Every structure is written in C-alpha cells, then in structure tokens.
C-alpha cells in the first residue's frame, strides 16, 4: 500500500500537481506490476493497458478547477 501511494504521489508530481488525486491512485493501481486488481479485470477480458488508457482519457476530460 505504501508503494502504491508513493507511486501515485510521483505520478501527481510528474503531472505538476502537489496533491494526489483519486485518478493518480487508480492509474497507479492498474500499472503496478503484479496488481491483483488488474489481474481480476484481465480475467474478464479487460487488459490493464486498456483500463489505464481509459482512465487517462477520463482524467483529461475533467474540467480544471
């Protein structure tokens, strides 16, 4: 869990934010090696790559505050 939060924080910083968003956590969860969450989705035919792509697209569609 700590690694997930650290990686999400790194992603937020890479995107120029000092605050971790739920989307940072979600995308990190999908892209973490050996993610049980990604594995569960892959069992029903949705790849981690597709989940990540959709999450990134959704993140871009969120209006700036």
PQR file of N, CA, C, O and H, with PARSE charges and radii, in Angstrom:
ATOM      1  N   UNK A   1       0.821  -1.191   0.000 -0.4000 1.5000
ATOM      2  CA  UNK A   1       0.000   0.000   0.000 -0.0000 2.0000
ATOM      3  C   UNK A   1       0.864   1.254   0.000  0.5500 1.7000
ATOM      4  O   UNK A   1       0.572   2.214  -0.713 -0.5500 1.4000
ATOM      5  N   UNK A   2       1.919   1.247   0.792 -0.4000 1.5000
ATOM      6  CA  UNK A   2       2.802   2.418   0.843 -0.0000 2.0000
ATOM      7  C   UNK A   2       3.426   2.665  -0.523  0.5500 1.7000
ATOM      8  O   UNK A   2       3.535   3.810  -0.962 -0.5500 1.4000
ATOM      9  H   UNK A   2       2.156   0.468   1.372  0.4000 1.0000
ATOM     10  N   UNK A   3       3.835   1.597  -1.192 -0.4000 1.5000
ATOM     11  CA  UNK A   3       4.415   1.749  -2.526 -0.0000 2.0000
ATOM     12  C   UNK A   3       3.411   2.355  -3.495  0.5500 1.7000
ATOM     13  O   UNK A   3       3.763   3.205  -4.314 -0.5500 1.4000
ATOM     14  H   UNK A   3       3.747   0.667  -0.836  0.4000 1.0000
ATOM     15  N   UNK A   4       2.163   1.917  -3.399 -0.4000 1.5000
ATOM     16  CA  UNK A   4       1.107   2.452  -4.262 -0.0000 2.0000
ATOM     17  C   UNK A   4       0.943   3.953  -4.050  0.5500 1.7000
ATOM     18  O   UNK A   4       0.864   4.712  -5.016 -0.5500 1.4000
ATOM     19  H   UNK A   4       1.877   1.227  -2.734  0.4000 1.0000
ATOM     20  N   UNK A   5       0.892   4.379  -2.808 -0.4000 1.5000
ATOM     21  CA  UNK A   5       0.727   5.802  -2.504 -0.0000 2.0000
ATOM     22  C   UNK A   5       1.952   6.596  -2.961  0.5500 1.7000
ATOM     23  O   UNK A   5       1.815   7.695  -3.497 -0.5500 1.4000
ATOM     24  H   UNK A   5       0.956   3.763  -2.023  0.4000 1.0000
ATOM     25  N   UNK A   6       3.129   6.052  -2.752 -0.4000 1.5000
ATOM     26  CA  UNK A   6       4.354   6.740  -3.209 -0.0000 2.0000
ATOM     27  C   UNK A   6       4.377   6.877  -4.727  0.5500 1.7000
ATOM     28  O   UNK A   6       4.713   7.934  -5.260 -0.5500 1.4000
ATOM     29  H   UNK A   6       3.241   5.159  -2.316  0.4000 1.0000
ATOM     30  N   UNK A   7       4.016   5.796  -5.418 -0.4000 1.5000
ATOM     31  CA  UNK A   7       3.990   5.857  -6.888 -0.0000 2.0000
ATOM     32  C   UNK A   7       2.922   6.835  -7.382  0.5500 1.7000
ATOM     33  O   UNK A   7       3.137   7.551  -8.360 -0.5500 1.4000
ATOM     34  H   UNK A   7       3.743   4.937  -4.985  0.4000 1.0000
ATOM     35  N   UNK A   8       1.777   6.861  -6.706 -0.4000 1.5000
ATOM     36  CA  UNK A   8       0.720   7.805  -7.080 -0.0000 2.0000
ATOM     37  C   UNK A   8       1.186   9.238  -6.841  0.5500 1.7000
ATOM     38  O   UNK A   8       0.893  10.132  -7.634 -0.5500 1.4000
ATOM     39  H   UNK A   8       1.603   6.279  -5.912  0.4000 1.0000
ATOM     40  N   UNK A   9       1.908   9.452  -5.753 -0.4000 1.5000
ATOM     41  CA  UNK A   9       2.460  10.789  -5.482 -0.0000 2.0000
ATOM     42  C   UNK A   9       3.465  11.175  -6.566  0.5500 1.7000
ATOM     43  O   UNK A   9       3.472  12.314  -7.031 -0.5500 1.4000
ATOM     44  H   UNK A   9       2.146   8.725  -5.108  0.4000 1.0000
ATOM     45  N   UNK A  10       4.297  10.242  -6.959 -0.4000 1.5000
ATOM     46  CA  UNK A  10       5.246  10.503  -8.048 -0.0000 2.0000
ATOM     47  C   UNK A  10       4.536  10.858  -9.341  0.5500 1.7000
ATOM     48  O   UNK A  10       4.969  11.749 -10.071 -0.5500 1.4000
ATOM     49  H   UNK A  10       4.291   9.316  -6.581  0.4000 1.0000
ATOM     50  N   UNK A  11       3.447  10.162  -9.622 -0.4000 1.5000
ATOM     51  CA  UNK A  11       2.670  10.463 -10.825 -0.0000 2.0000
ATOM     52  C   UNK A  11       2.074  11.858 -10.736  0.5500 1.7000
ATOM     53  O   UNK A  11       2.096  12.609 -11.711 -0.5500 1.4000
ATOM     54  H   UNK A  11       3.095   9.438  -9.029  0.4000 1.0000
ATOM     55  N   UNK A  12       1.544  12.205  -9.577 -0.4000 1.5000
ATOM     56  CA  UNK A  12       0.973  13.538  -9.395 -0.0000 2.0000
ATOM     57  C   UNK A  12       2.041  14.604  -9.611  0.5500 1.7000
ATOM     58  O   UNK A  12       1.798  15.604 -10.285 -0.5500 1.4000
ATOM     59  H   UNK A  12       1.526  11.595  -8.785  0.4000 1.0000
ATOM     60  N   UNK A  13       3.217  14.390  -9.042 -0.4000 1.5000
ATOM     61  CA  UNK A  13       4.321  15.346  -9.218 -0.0000 2.0000
ATOM     62  C   UNK A  13       4.728  15.445 -10.686  0.5500 1.7000
ATOM     63  O   UNK A  13       5.004  16.539 -11.180 -0.5500 1.4000
ATOM     64  H   UNK A  13       3.414  13.577  -8.495  0.4000 1.0000
ATOM     65  N   UNK A  14       4.769  14.307 -11.388 -0.4000 1.5000
ATOM     66  CA  UNK A  14       5.109  14.303 -12.815 -0.0000 2.0000
ATOM     67  C   UNK A  14       4.097  15.104 -13.632  0.5500 1.7000
ATOM     68  O   UNK A  14       4.430  15.665 -14.676 -0.5500 1.4000
ATOM     69  H   UNK A  14       4.546  13.419 -10.986  0.4000 1.0000
ATOM     70  N   UNK A  15       2.860  15.149 -13.144 -0.4000 1.5000
ATOM     71  CA  UNK A  15       1.798  15.896 -13.822 -0.0000 2.0000
ATOM     72  C   UNK A  15       1.711  17.341 -13.332  0.5500 1.7000
ATOM     73  O   UNK A  15       0.809  18.081 -13.723 -0.5500 1.4000
ATOM     74  H   UNK A  15       2.589  14.693 -12.296  0.4000 1.0000
ATOM     75  N   UNK A  16       2.662  17.739 -12.467 -0.4000 1.5000
ATOM     76  CA  UNK A  16       2.702  19.118 -11.997 -0.0000 2.0000
ATOM     77  C   UNK A  16       1.757  19.423 -10.845  0.5500 1.7000
ATOM     78  O   UNK A  16       1.422  20.582 -10.600 -0.5500 1.4000
ATOM     79  H   UNK A  16       3.394  17.137 -12.149  0.4000 1.0000
ATOM     80  N   UNK A  17       1.324  18.374 -10.131 -0.4000 1.5000
ATOM     81  CA  UNK A  17       0.423  18.578  -9.003 -0.0000 2.0000
ATOM     82  C   UNK A  17       1.113  18.176  -7.711  0.5500 1.7000
ATOM     83  O   UNK A  17       1.905  17.233  -7.694 -0.5500 1.4000
ATOM     84  H   UNK A  17       1.596  17.432 -10.329  0.4000 1.0000
ATOM     85  N   UNK A  18       0.818  18.881  -6.637 -0.4000 1.5000
ATOM     86  CA  UNK A  18       1.354  18.529  -5.329 -0.0000 2.0000
ATOM     87  C   UNK A  18       0.399  17.667  -4.524  0.5500 1.7000
ATOM     88  O   UNK A  18       0.717  17.222  -3.421 -0.5500 1.4000
ATOM     89  H   UNK A  18       0.175  19.646  -6.651  0.4000 1.0000
ATOM     90  N   UNK A  19      -0.778  17.439  -5.095 -0.4000 1.5000
ATOM     91  CA  UNK A  19      -1.816  16.668  -4.411 -0.0000 2.0000
ATOM     92  C   UNK A  19      -2.119  15.417  -5.240  0.5500 1.7000
ATOM     93  O   UNK A  19      -2.244  15.484  -6.462 -0.5500 1.4000
ATOM     94  H   UNK A  19      -1.036  17.800  -5.991  0.4000 1.0000
ATOM     95  N   UNK A  20      -2.234  14.286  -4.561 -0.4000 1.5000
ATOM     96  CA  UNK A  20      -2.579  13.026  -5.218 -0.0000 2.0000
ATOM     97  C   UNK A  20      -4.094  12.990  -5.421  0.5500 1.7000
ATOM     98  O   UNK A  20      -4.861  13.206  -4.483 -0.5500 1.4000
ATOM     99  H   UNK A  20      -2.132  14.231  -3.567  0.4000 1.0000
ATOM    100  N   UNK A  21      -4.505  12.718  -6.635 -0.4000 1.5000
ATOM    101  CA  UNK A  21      -5.932  12.620  -6.934 -0.0000 2.0000
ATOM    102  C   UNK A  21      -6.357  11.151  -6.936  0.5500 1.7000
ATOM    103  O   UNK A  21      -5.513  10.259  -7.022 -0.5500 1.4000
ATOM    104  H   UNK A  21      -3.881  12.542  -7.397  0.4000 1.0000
ATOM    105  N   UNK A  22      -7.656  10.901  -6.842 -0.4000 1.5000
ATOM    106  CA  UNK A  22      -8.130   9.512  -6.953 -0.0000 2.0000
ATOM    107  C   UNK A  22      -7.694   8.873  -8.272  0.5500 1.7000
ATOM    108  O   UNK A  22      -7.424   7.673  -8.324 -0.5500 1.4000
ATOM    109  H   UNK A  22      -8.342  11.626  -6.772  0.4000 1.0000
ATOM    110  N   UNK A  23      -7.626   9.670  -9.330 -0.4000 1.5000
ATOM    111  CA  UNK A  23      -7.213   9.129 -10.619 -0.0000 2.0000
ATOM    112  C   UNK A  23      -5.740   8.701 -10.588  0.5500 1.7000
ATOM    113  O   UNK A  23      -5.375   7.704 -11.212 -0.5500 1.4000
ATOM    114  H   UNK A  23      -7.845  10.644  -9.288  0.4000 1.0000
ATOM    115  N   UNK A  24      -4.890   9.447  -9.865 -0.4000 1.5000
ATOM    116  CA  UNK A  24      -3.493   9.034  -9.704 -0.0000 2.0000
ATOM    117  C   UNK A  24      -3.430   7.661  -9.050  0.5500 1.7000
ATOM    118  O   UNK A  24      -2.675   6.790  -9.482 -0.5500 1.4000
ATOM    119  H   UNK A  24      -5.187  10.257  -9.357  0.4000 1.0000
ATOM    120  N   UNK A  25      -4.224   7.477  -8.013 -0.4000 1.5000
ATOM    121  CA  UNK A  25      -4.249   6.181  -7.320 -0.0000 2.0000
ATOM    122  C   UNK A  25      -4.765   5.075  -8.234  0.5500 1.7000
ATOM    123  O   UNK A  25      -4.202   3.981  -8.267 -0.5500 1.4000
ATOM    124  H   UNK A  25      -4.838   8.184  -7.662  0.4000 1.0000
ATOM    125  N   UNK A  26      -5.829   5.356  -8.969 -0.4000 1.5000
ATOM    126  CA  UNK A  26      -6.415   4.358  -9.852 -0.0000 2.0000
ATOM    127  C   UNK A  26      -5.449   3.941 -10.951  0.5500 1.7000
ATOM    128  O   UNK A  26      -5.244   2.750 -11.186 -0.5500 1.4000
ATOM    129  H   UNK A  26      -6.287   6.244  -8.942  0.4000 1.0000
ATOM    130  N   UNK A  27      -4.860   4.914 -11.618 -0.4000 1.5000
ATOM    131  CA  UNK A  27      -3.938   4.608 -12.714 -0.0000 2.0000
ATOM    132  C   UNK A  27      -2.718   3.869 -12.180  0.5500 1.7000
ATOM    133  O   UNK A  27      -2.225   2.940 -12.820 -0.5500 1.4000
ATOM    134  H   UNK A  27      -5.026   5.881 -11.427  0.4000 1.0000
ATOM    135  N   UNK A  28      -2.233   4.271 -11.026 -0.4000 1.5000
ATOM    136  CA  UNK A  28      -1.093   3.579 -10.425 -0.0000 2.0000
ATOM    137  C   UNK A  28      -1.471   2.143 -10.083  0.5500 1.7000
ATOM    138  O   UNK A  28      -0.672   1.227 -10.272 -0.5500 1.4000
ATOM    139  H   UNK A  28      -2.633   5.026 -10.506  0.4000 1.0000
ATOM    140  N   UNK A  29      -2.664   1.950  -9.589 -0.4000 1.5000
ATOM    141  CA  UNK A  29      -3.127   0.606  -9.254 -0.0000 2.0000
ATOM    142  C   UNK A  29      -3.164  -0.292 -10.484  0.5500 1.7000
ATOM    143  O   UNK A  29      -2.820  -1.472 -10.401 -0.5500 1.4000
ATOM    144  H   UNK A  29      -3.314   2.695  -9.435  0.4000 1.0000
ATOM    145  N   UNK A  30      -3.577   0.256 -11.624 -0.4000 1.5000
ATOM    146  CA  UNK A  30      -3.629  -0.535 -12.861 -0.0000 2.0000
ATOM    147  C   UNK A  30      -2.242  -0.819 -13.421  0.5500 1.7000
ATOM    148  O   UNK A  30      -2.045  -1.849 -14.066 -0.5500 1.4000
ATOM    149  H   UNK A  30      -3.856   1.214 -11.691  0.4000 1.0000
ATOM    150  N   UNK A  31      -1.286   0.060 -13.194 -0.4000 1.5000
ATOM    151  CA  UNK A  31       0.035  -0.078 -13.820 -0.0000 2.0000
ATOM    152  C   UNK A  31       1.080  -0.710 -12.911  0.5500 1.7000
ATOM    153  O   UNK A  31       2.203  -0.960 -13.348 -0.5500 1.4000
ATOM    154  H   UNK A  31      -1.447   0.897 -12.671  0.4000 1.0000
ATOM    155  N   UNK A  32       0.732  -0.970 -11.662 -0.4000 1.5000
ATOM    156  CA  UNK A  32       1.663  -1.602 -10.742 -0.0000 2.0000
ATOM    157  C   UNK A  32       1.884  -3.052 -11.162  0.5500 1.7000
ATOM    158  O   UNK A  32       0.919  -3.775 -11.407 -0.5500 1.4000
ATOM    159  H   UNK A  32      -0.181  -0.766 -11.307  0.4000 1.0000
ATOM    160  N   UNK A  33       3.149  -3.488 -11.249 -0.4000 1.5000
ATOM    161  CA  UNK A  33       3.418  -4.888 -11.603 -0.0000 2.0000
ATOM    162  C   UNK A  33       2.748  -5.851 -10.611  0.5500 1.7000
ATOM    163  O   UNK A  33       2.737  -5.614  -9.403 -0.5500 1.4000
ATOM    164  H   UNK A  33       3.933  -2.900 -11.050  0.4000 1.0000
ATOM    165  N   UNK A  34       2.202  -6.921 -11.144 -0.4000 1.5000
ATOM    166  CA  UNK A  34       1.532  -7.961 -10.353 -0.0000 2.0000
ATOM    167  C   UNK A  34       0.331  -7.443  -9.571  0.5500 1.7000
ATOM    168  O   UNK A  34       0.042  -7.931  -8.479 -0.5500 1.4000
ATOM    169  H   UNK A  34       2.211  -7.113 -12.126  0.4000 1.0000
ATOM    170  N   UNK A  35      -0.366  -6.463 -10.124 -0.4000 1.5000
ATOM    171  CA  UNK A  35      -1.541  -5.897  -9.469 -0.0000 2.0000
ATOM    172  C   UNK A  35      -2.691  -6.901  -9.486  0.5500 1.7000
ATOM    173  O   UNK A  35      -3.118  -7.339 -10.554 -0.5500 1.4000
ATOM    174  H   UNK A  35      -0.131  -6.067 -11.012  0.4000 1.0000
ATOM    175  N   UNK A  36      -3.183  -7.259  -8.325 -0.4000 1.5000
ATOM    176  CA  UNK A  36      -4.301  -8.195  -8.241 -0.0000 2.0000
ATOM    177  C   UNK A  36      -5.563  -7.578  -8.829  0.5500 1.7000
ATOM    178  O   UNK A  36      -6.405  -8.288  -9.380 -0.5500 1.4000
ATOM    179  H   UNK A  36      -2.836  -6.902  -7.457  0.4000 1.0000
ATOM    180  N   UNK A  37      -5.696  -6.269  -8.716 -0.4000 1.5000
ATOM    181  CA  UNK A  37      -6.864  -5.585  -9.293 -0.0000 2.0000
ATOM    182  C   UNK A  37      -6.834  -5.697 -10.819  0.5500 1.7000
ATOM    183  O   UNK A  37      -7.836  -6.048 -11.442 -0.5500 1.4000
ATOM    184  H   UNK A  37      -5.012  -5.693  -8.269  0.4000 1.0000
ATOM    185  N   UNK A  38      -5.686  -5.398 -11.408 -0.4000 1.5000
ATOM    186  CA  UNK A  38      -5.555  -5.519 -12.864 -0.0000 2.0000
ATOM    187  C   UNK A  38      -5.764  -6.961 -13.308  0.5500 1.7000
ATOM    188  O   UNK A  38      -6.365  -7.214 -14.352 -0.5500 1.4000
ATOM    189  H   UNK A  38      -4.872  -5.113 -10.902  0.4000 1.0000
ATOM    190  N   UNK A  39      -5.267  -7.903 -12.514 -0.4000 1.5000
ATOM    191  CA  UNK A  39      -5.438  -9.316 -12.849 -0.0000 2.0000
ATOM    192  C   UNK A  39      -6.914  -9.715 -12.854  0.5500 1.7000
ATOM    193  O   UNK A  39      -7.348 -10.471 -13.723 -0.5500 1.4000
ATOM    194  H   UNK A  39      -4.779  -7.697 -11.666  0.4000 1.0000
ATOM    195  N   UNK A  40      -7.673  -9.217 -11.903 -0.4000 1.5000
ATOM    196  CA  UNK A  40      -9.112  -9.519 -11.861 -0.0000 2.0000
ATOM    197  C   UNK A  40      -9.821  -9.001 -13.112  0.5500 1.7000
ATOM    198  O   UNK A  40     -10.675  -9.691 -13.669 -0.5500 1.4000
ATOM    199  H   UNK A  40      -7.320  -8.603 -11.197  0.4000 1.0000
ATOM    200  N   UNK A  41      -9.475  -7.800 -13.553 -0.4000 1.5000
ATOM    201  CA  UNK A  41     -10.075  -7.265 -14.778 -0.0000 2.0000
ATOM    202  C   UNK A  41      -9.639  -8.070 -15.994  0.5500 1.7000
ATOM    203  O   UNK A  41     -10.437  -8.307 -16.900 -0.5500 1.4000
ATOM    204  H   UNK A  41      -8.781  -7.240 -13.101  0.4000 1.0000
ATOM    205  N   UNK A  42      -8.375  -8.494 -16.019 -0.4000 1.5000
ATOM    206  CA  UNK A  42      -7.896  -9.275 -17.156 -0.0000 2.0000
ATOM    207  C   UNK A  42      -8.623 -10.610 -17.257  0.5500 1.7000
ATOM    208  O   UNK A  42      -8.801 -11.135 -18.356 -0.5500 1.4000
ATOM    209  H   UNK A  42      -7.726  -8.301 -15.283  0.4000 1.0000
ATOM    210  N   UNK A  43      -9.040 -11.157 -16.140 -0.4000 1.5000
ATOM    211  CA  UNK A  43      -9.786 -12.427 -16.148 -0.0000 2.0000
ATOM    212  C   UNK A  43     -11.126 -12.291 -16.858  0.5500 1.7000
ATOM    213  O   UNK A  43     -11.651 -13.272 -17.384 -0.5500 1.4000
ATOM    214  H   UNK A  43      -8.896 -10.731 -15.247  0.4000 1.0000
ATOM    215  N   UNK A  44     -11.681 -11.086 -16.876 -0.4000 1.5000
ATOM    216  CA  UNK A  44     -12.952 -10.886 -17.582 -0.0000 2.0000
ATOM    217  C   UNK A  44     -12.746 -10.265 -18.964  0.5500 1.7000
ATOM    218  O   UNK A  44     -13.702  -9.873 -19.633 -0.5500 1.4000
ATOM    219  H   UNK A  44     -11.255 -10.289 -16.448  0.4000 1.0000
ATOM    220  N   UNK A  45     -11.482 -10.186 -19.375 -0.4000 1.5000
ATOM    221  CA  UNK A  45     -11.185  -9.761 -20.737 -0.0000 2.0000
ATOM    222  C   UNK A  45     -10.826  -8.302 -20.929  0.5500 1.7000
ATOM    223  O   UNK A  45     -10.751  -7.833 -22.065 -0.5500 1.4000
ATOM    224  H   UNK A  45     -10.705 -10.505 -18.831  0.4000 1.0000
ATOM    225  N   UNK A  46     -10.602  -7.571 -19.845 -0.4000 1.5000
ATOM    226  CA  UNK A  46     -10.224  -6.161 -19.951 -0.0000 2.0000
ATOM    227  C   UNK A  46      -8.779  -6.035 -19.478  0.5500 1.7000
ATOM    228  O   UNK A  46      -8.475  -6.283 -18.311 -0.5500 1.4000
ATOM    229  H   UNK A  46     -10.664  -7.952 -18.922  0.4000 1.0000
ATOM    230  N   UNK A  47      -7.898  -5.651 -20.387 -0.4000 1.5000
ATOM    231  CA  UNK A  47      -6.484  -5.586 -20.032 -0.0000 2.0000
ATOM    232  C   UNK A  47      -6.160  -4.357 -19.187  0.5500 1.7000
ATOM    233  O   UNK A  47      -6.870  -3.352 -19.214 -0.5500 1.4000
ATOM    234  H   UNK A  47      -8.145  -5.450 -21.335  0.4000 1.0000
ATOM    235  N   UNK A  48      -5.079  -4.470 -18.447 -0.4000 1.5000
ATOM    236  CA  UNK A  48      -4.605  -3.341 -17.636 -0.0000 2.0000
ATOM    237  C   UNK A  48      -4.270  -2.158 -18.534  0.5500 1.7000
ATOM    238  O   UNK A  48      -4.500  -1.007 -18.163 -0.5500 1.4000
ATOM    239  H   UNK A  48      -4.502  -5.286 -18.426  0.4000 1.0000
ATOM    240  N   UNK A  49      -3.728  -2.440 -19.712 -0.4000 1.5000
ATOM    241  CA  UNK A  49      -3.394  -1.357 -20.646 -0.0000 2.0000
ATOM    242  C   UNK A  49      -4.647  -0.603 -21.072  0.5500 1.7000
ATOM    243  O   UNK A  49      -4.630   0.625 -21.152 -0.5500 1.4000
ATOM    244  H   UNK A  49      -3.541  -3.375 -20.013  0.4000 1.0000
ATOM    245  N   UNK A  50      -5.724  -1.313 -21.344 -0.4000 1.5000
ATOM    246  CA  UNK A  50      -6.980  -0.679 -21.753 -0.0000 2.0000
ATOM    247  C   UNK A  50      -7.573   0.126 -20.603  0.5500 1.7000
ATOM    248  O   UNK A  50      -8.057   1.239 -20.807 -0.5500 1.4000
ATOM    249  H   UNK A  50      -5.739  -2.311 -21.280  0.4000 1.0000
ATOM    250  N   UNK A  51      -7.539  -0.437 -19.383 -0.4000 1.5000
ATOM    251  CA  UNK A  51      -8.030   0.283 -18.212 -0.0000 2.0000
ATOM    252  C   UNK A  51      -7.258   1.581 -18.004  0.5500 1.7000
ATOM    253  O   UNK A  51      -7.840   2.630 -17.726 -0.5500 1.4000
ATOM    254  H   UNK A  51      -7.147  -1.342 -19.217  0.4000 1.0000
ATOM    255  N   UNK A  52      -5.939   1.492 -18.142 -0.4000 1.5000
ATOM    256  CA  UNK A  52      -5.093   2.670 -17.967 -0.0000 2.0000
ATOM    257  C   UNK A  52      -5.396   3.713 -19.028  0.5500 1.7000
ATOM    258  O   UNK A  52      -5.502   4.903 -18.733 -0.5500 1.4000
ATOM    259  H   UNK A  52      -5.466   0.640 -18.367  0.4000 1.0000
ATOM    260  N   UNK A  53      -5.532   3.259 -20.261 -0.4000 1.5000
ATOM    261  CA  UNK A  53      -5.858   4.184 -21.363 -0.0000 2.0000
ATOM    262  C   UNK A  53      -7.172   4.910 -21.095  0.5500 1.7000
ATOM    263  O   UNK A  53      -7.255   6.126 -21.266 -0.5500 1.4000
ATOM    264  H   UNK A  53      -5.446   2.292 -20.501  0.4000 1.0000
ATOM    265  N   UNK A  54      -8.190   4.178 -20.680 -0.4000 1.5000
ATOM    266  CA  UNK A  54      -9.490   4.792 -20.399 -0.0000 2.0000
ATOM    267  C   UNK A  54      -9.421   5.750 -19.216  0.5500 1.7000
ATOM    268  O   UNK A  54     -10.057   6.804 -19.229 -0.5500 1.4000
ATOM    269  H   UNK A  54      -8.122   3.190 -20.541  0.4000 1.0000
ATOM    270  N   UNK A  55      -8.654   5.389 -18.204 -0.4000 1.5000
ATOM    271  CA  UNK A  55      -8.513   6.262 -17.034 -0.0000 2.0000
ATOM    272  C   UNK A  55      -7.807   7.560 -17.405  0.5500 1.7000
ATOM    273  O   UNK A  55      -8.195   8.634 -16.946 -0.5500 1.4000
ATOM    274  H   UNK A  55      -8.137   4.533 -18.194  0.4000 1.0000
ATOM    275  N   UNK A  56      -6.775   7.464 -18.230 -0.4000 1.5000
ATOM    276  CA  UNK A  56      -6.049   8.666 -18.659 -0.0000 2.0000
ATOM    277  C   UNK A  56      -6.964   9.561 -19.498  0.5500 1.7000
ATOM    278  O   UNK A  56      -6.946  10.783 -19.350 -0.5500 1.4000
ATOM    279  H   UNK A  56      -6.460   6.591 -18.603  0.4000 1.0000
ATOM    280  N   UNK A  57      -7.753   8.958 -20.367 -0.4000 1.5000
ATOM    281  CA  UNK A  57      -8.697   9.750 -21.165 -0.0000 2.0000
ATOM    282  C   UNK A  57      -9.734  10.433 -20.267  0.5500 1.7000
ATOM    283  O   UNK A  57     -10.069  11.599 -20.474 -0.5500 1.4000
ATOM    284  H   UNK A  57      -7.768   7.965 -20.487  0.4000 1.0000
ATOM    285  N   UNK A  58     -10.232   9.708 -19.285 -0.4000 1.5000
ATOM    286  CA  UNK A  58     -11.203  10.302 -18.356 -0.0000 2.0000
ATOM    287  C   UNK A  58     -10.572  11.437 -17.564  0.5500 1.7000
ATOM    288  O   UNK A  58     -11.213  12.455 -17.307 -0.5500 1.4000
ATOM    289  H   UNK A  58      -9.960   8.761 -19.117  0.4000 1.0000
ATOM    290  N   UNK A  59      -9.328  11.260 -17.184 -0.4000 1.5000
ATOM    291  CA  UNK A  59      -8.612  12.293 -16.434 -0.0000 2.0000
ATOM    292  C   UNK A  59      -8.475  13.571 -17.247  0.5500 1.7000
ATOM    293  O   UNK A  59      -8.569  14.668 -16.698 -0.5500 1.4000
ATOM    294  H   UNK A  59      -8.807  10.433 -17.393  0.4000 1.0000
ATOM    295  N   UNK A  60      -8.258  13.442 -18.527 -0.4000 1.5000
ATOM    296  CA  UNK A  60      -8.100  14.616 -19.399 -0.0000 2.0000
ATOM    297  C   UNK A  60      -9.422  15.337 -19.604  0.5500 1.7000
ATOM    298  O   UNK A  60      -9.437  16.540 -19.866 -0.5500 1.4000
ATOM    299  H   UNK A  60      -8.182  12.550 -18.973  0.4000 1.0000
ATOM    300  N   UNK A  61     -10.539  14.612 -19.486 -0.4000 1.5000
ATOM    301  CA  UNK A  61     -11.864  15.221 -19.712 -0.0000 2.0000
ATOM    302  C   UNK A  61     -12.414  15.949 -18.498  0.5500 1.7000
ATOM    303  O   UNK A  61     -13.444  16.617 -18.592 -0.5500 1.4000
ATOM    304  H   UNK A  61     -10.527  13.635 -19.273  0.4000 1.0000
ATOM    305  N   UNK A  62     -11.743  15.830 -17.360 -0.4000 1.5000
ATOM    306  CA  UNK A  62     -12.211  16.503 -16.146 -0.0000 2.0000
ATOM    307  C   UNK A  62     -11.900  17.998 -16.252  0.5500 1.7000
ATOM    308  O   UNK A  62     -10.755  18.368 -16.516 -0.5500 1.4000
ATOM    309  H   UNK A  62     -10.907  15.288 -17.284  0.4000 1.0000
ATOM    310  N   UNK A  63     -12.891  18.855 -16.053 -0.4000 1.5000
ATOM    311  CA  UNK A  63     -12.627  20.290 -16.141 -0.0000 2.0000
ATOM    312  C   UNK A  63     -11.682  20.759 -15.025  0.5500 1.7000
ATOM    313  O   UNK A  63     -11.752  20.280 -13.893 -0.5500 1.4000
ATOM    314  H   UNK A  63     -13.820  18.554 -15.839  0.4000 1.0000
ATOM    315  N   UNK A  64     -10.813  21.688 -15.362 -0.4000 1.5000
ATOM    316  CA  UNK A  64      -9.867  22.245 -14.386 -0.0000 2.0000
ATOM    317  C   UNK A  64     -10.624  23.056 -13.358  0.5500 1.7000
ATOM    318  O   UNK A  64     -11.608  23.725 -13.670 -0.5500 1.4000
ATOM    319  H   UNK A  64     -10.756  22.077 -16.282  0.4000 1.0000
ATOM    320  N   UNK A  65     -10.143  22.985 -12.109 -0.4000 1.5000
ATOM    321  CA  UNK A  65     -10.811  23.747 -11.044 -0.0000 2.0000
ATOM    322  C   UNK A  65     -10.020  24.949 -10.657  0.5500 1.7000
ATOM    323  O   UNK A  65     -10.433  25.703  -9.776 -0.5500 1.4000
ATOM    324  H   UNK A  65      -9.343  22.441 -11.855  0.4000 1.0000
TER
END
